[in-house]
Amino acid sequence: MQQSLAFLLRWVVVGLALAFIVLVLRGQGVAPTSSTGTASARVDSYADAVALAAPAVVNIYATKLVAEPQVPPGLAAQIMGMSPAGRPRHRLEQSLGSAVIVTEDGYMLTNHHVIRAAVEIQAVLWDGRIASAEIVGSDPDTDLAVLKIDGSNLTTVGFAPADSVRIGDVVLAIGNPFGIGQTVTMGIVSATGRSRLNLSTYESFIQTDAAINTGNSGGALIDVEGRLIGINTANLARNIGAEGIGFAIPYSIASRVLDDIVRQGFVTRGWLGAEFDERELRSTLSGEVRPALIVVTVNASGPASQAGLQRGDLVLRLAGEDVVSVAQARELESAQEPGERVRVEGLRGGIPFSVEVVLQQRPRL
């Protein structure tokens, strides 16, 4: 009996000792194993990620020619130095922004609004060098532009896979806010696929709470491995009560714009020549509700008009897919090549219809 009790006590002591060792190791920061079997070690610094990406982010100073408002002729206007009607006067204005070097020979991505109407663009590189930048092409529909500086073996940024961005991921925004110099801010991915923000024609933004201020536009949004996931573009203003709501254009969109502009100077996009709004369609038989798009405008000389599409038509399918949102319809439309035939199916006055539309190149703004 005493031997059995001694044996039991011995194993109790061993068990307590093992438990103590586990607690000590956990307190020293040994990473627990997650449900996926991988270690989830605590990260105390993102300096390595910044070191990889920051040298590829440049500060942009764009000098723009801005027209001053015209005023009626008169002595007061002349005294104040204002231009009389019919004789517009211009002034030079400098705007701030950022850009990301994406090729070793100097191609850079930035925002269209950063360089719009610019007559001169200066790029300040990571090491302090100043280079003159030329506009290769611009795409107002996505608010993206491609710049070029002379150089070779320039430091570029790596790219994250398109499907790697998840809500909750830690991200870092790199740019030149208010012209104070390159700055890094941290946040998380708050949402993906954000649209209906009226920031550009084609919207599928990454939303983040990483601080994006004036001058950050055109800069890099990177992951914790230093890979580019988006081009910072805008935030919601604090004067409307917004806090920590910024947006970046996914690199999956920017890369297509980059490729097209470098190759031909503009972006190839299919165009229907119709604008839509979202509606809900209720079945009279089952009572089920399904999304649909209603045609609100038809360009008189566009492909949709030539195919017979009319204002008020309800569109249910486009290019073989059910359509549920304006953003999805625009994506399907733009993904097709000009000259391709796409089928539009829907209801007109409750009667099913189907037309074939030959897409054109989307007109440039």
N, C-alpha and C positions, 0 to 999 in steps of 0.2 A: 504493500500500500504506500509506504513512504517512498519507494523507488518510483512508483507511478506518479506520485505528487511531484517529486523532484523533476521527473521528465517533463511533466506538464508545465511547471514553472520555468524550466529552462527554455522551452519554446515560446512562452509568453514574453520572456525577456528578449529573446531574439527578434520577435515580431515588433516589440516596442522600439528596439534599436533600429530596425529597418525603417519604421515609420518616421523616426527622428531624422534619419539620414535623408529621406525623401523630402521632408519639410525644409531641412537646411539647404538642400540643393535647389529647391523651388525658390526659396528666399534669395538665393544668389543669382537668380535670373536664368536658370536652365529652362529652356523652352519646352513646354508641354507638347505632346503630339496631338495634332488635330484629328478630326474624324476621317480625313482623307489620308491620314498616315504621314503627313508632312509636318515638319517642325515649323511653328509659328513664332519665330524669335522676335523679340521687341526691337524696333528700329529707333535708334537715338539720333541719327543724322542722315540727311539726304545729300551730303556734300559730294559723294561720288557721282550721283545722278546729275547734279548741277555741273560738276566738272566736265562731264561728257557733253552736255548740251549747250551750256552757256557760251562757249567760244563761237558757236554757230549763229548766235542771236546778235543782230546789229541794231544800232540806233539810227533812225531815219529822221532827217530834217528836210522837209519839202517846202520849197518856196513857191507860192501860188500867186497867180494874177487874179485879183478879185475886183469885180466891177462894183463901183459905188452907185448907190441909188441916184437916179436923175431927179432934178427939181425944176420947177418952172423958172424961166429967166427972170431976173430982177436984181436990183441993186443989193438987197440983203444977201441973196445967194452968192453974188460976186464978192461981197465983202467977206463972207464966211469962207470963201474959197471953194464953194460947191459948184459942181458942173451944171450948167443950164441944160434944159431938155434938148435932146438931139445931139448932145456932145458928151457921151459917157466918159467918165474918167476912171482909171484903174489904179489900184494900189497893190503893192507886194505884201503878202502875208505869209508867215512861216507856221507850219503845223508840225506836230511831233508824232512819231510813231515808231514802230519796230519792224524788223523783217527777219526771216530765217533763211540762212544759206542751206540750200538743199543739193547743190552739186559742187564738185571741187573746182569747176571753172567759173563759178560766180553767179549762177542763177539763184534768185531768192524769191520767196513767197511773202506777200504782205497783204494788207487790205486795200481794196479799191478806194475807199474813202480817205485813206492816208495820202494817196498820191493824186487824187482827182484834181485836174486843172493845174498840176504842178508844171512849172517852167524850169525848175532845177531841183535835183534831189542829191543830197549828200548822205553817204552811209558811213557811220563811225564804227569801225570794227572793234572786236574785243581787245586787241592789243593797242588801240589808240590810233591806228591808221585811218585816214579819211580817204574815201573813194567816191568818185562821181558815179551815180547809178542812172541807168537808162531804163525807160519803160518798154518792156518787150511786148506786153499786152495786158489788157485789163478786162475783167468780167463783172460788171455791175450786178448781174443776176445772182451771183454768190458773194458779192463784195470781196472778191479776190483779185490780186494783180501779181504779175511776175516782173521782177526787176533783174538787171544784169550789171555786175561790176566786173572790171578786168581783174584777172588773177588766175592762179593755178595752184593746185594742192591746198586749196582753202579748207578749213575745218568745216565739216558738215555735220548734220544731226542724223542719228539713226531713226528708223520708223517702226512704230509698233504695228502688229497685225491689226487689221480692221475690226476683227471680232474680239479683240482683247480688252476693250473698254467696258468696265462694269460699274454699275451704280454702287457707290461706296468706296471705290478705289481712291487712294491718295494721289493727288496730282499737284504739279508745281507750275506756276505761271512765271515766265521770264520776259521782261520787257524794260522799257524806259519811261516809267510813269512821271509825268510832269517835267520831263527833261532832267531829272536829278541824277540820272545814270542807271546802269543796269541793276535791276532789282528782282529778287525772287520772292514769290508769295506762295503759300501752301493752302490747299483745301482738299475737298473730295469731289468726285463726280456726283453731282446732285440728281441728274437726270440725263437721259439721252434721247435723241430724236425730237427735240423741242421744235415746234413750228407755230405758225399763226402769230408771230411776234411783229410782223411788218417791218423787219429789219432788211430783208432782201426777198427776191422772187422765189428762190429755192432755199428752203430752210429745213435743216435737220441738225440742230445745234446740240453740242455737249454743254450741259449746264453745270456750273461749278461755283462753289463759294470762295475759291481762291480770289483774292483781290485783283480786279482788272480795272485800271484807271486810265485817264487820258494819257496817251503815250504808250500804253501797253498794246494798243491795236496793232495787229500784224506780228506780234511776238509769239513765242512758243508756249504751248501747253504740253507738258511732258509727264511721263509716268515715273515711277520710282526707280526705274532702270535707265532713265535718261533718254528714253525714246519719244519721238514726237507723236502726239495723238491728235493735236489740233492747232489751229491758228486762232489766237485770241482776237475777238472782234468787237465786243460791246458788253455793257452792263446796264442794268436798270438803275435809273437815277435815284439818288437818295431823297431828292425833293418830292418824290411821290411815295416816300416811306419804304423804299426797297433797301434791303441790307443783305449783302453777300449773294447777289444773283448776277452772275456773269455768264458769258456765252463764248464758245469757241466753235469754229468750223472744223468738222472732223477731217483728218488727213485723207481719208478715203475719198472725200469730195475734192479736196484741194489737189490731190495727186492727178486726178483726171484733168482738172483745169490747167495744171502745170504742163502736163504732157501735150495737150491740144495747143496751148499758147506757144510753147517752145517750137512745136512742129509747124504751126500754120498761122500763128498770131491771133487766133480767136478760138472759142470753144464751139465744137460741133454739137448741136442739139436739135432733136426733132421738135416740130411746132405744129399744134393743131389749129391755132387761131381762134380759140374759145376760152372763156373764163367761166369758172364754176363756183358754186357755193354749196354748202353741205345741208342735206335735208334728211329727215327720217321718213321712210315709206312703210305704211301699215297695210298688211294684207287684209282684204275684205273677207276672205274665207277663214283663215286661221287666226287672224288678229296679231300675228307676229310682226315685229318691227325690225326693219333692216335699214342700214345706211344707204344713201344714194346721193348723187350730185345733180344739182340743177344747173342748166346752162343759163348764165345771166347775161353774157355778151358774146356776140359772134363777130369776128373781124370780117368786114364786107368782102375783102379780097383774099381771105385766108383759106386754108385747106378745108376747115370745117364747113364754111359757107358753101364752098364748091361741092362738097359731098351732101349738102342738104340738111345739115344739123341746124336746129332752130332754137331761138331763145325760149326757155320754158321747158325744153326737153329734159327728162330725167335720165341720167346716165347710170347704168348699173354695172356695166363691164367695159373695160378698155384694154385693148391688146391682149385679150384672152384672160384677164384677171378681174375678179370682183373689185370694185373701187369703193373705199370706205371714207376717204378723206381727200381734200384738195391737194395736200402735200403728196399723197401717194400718186394721185393722177398726174401731177406735174413731174414726179420722178419717172413714172412710166413713159410719159410723153418725151421727156428729155433724153431718156436712155436709148430711144430709137434713132436710127440714122435718117437724115433727110432723104426723101425719095421712097422710104419704106411705106408699105400699106398696113394700116392698123384698123381693126374692126371696132366700132363703137356700137354698143347694144344698150337699149333702154326702153323707156315708155314715153309715148307722145299722146297726151289726152287719154291715158290709160291703156293704149293699144301698143303692143310691143313693136319695136322697130330695130333695124340693124343696117348700118351704113359702113362703107369702107372709105377711109380717109387716107389720101396720099400726103404724107408729112412734108413740110418744107423746113429749111434752115430757119431757126428762130431769128427774127430781126435783131440786130444789135442796137442798143440804146444810144 
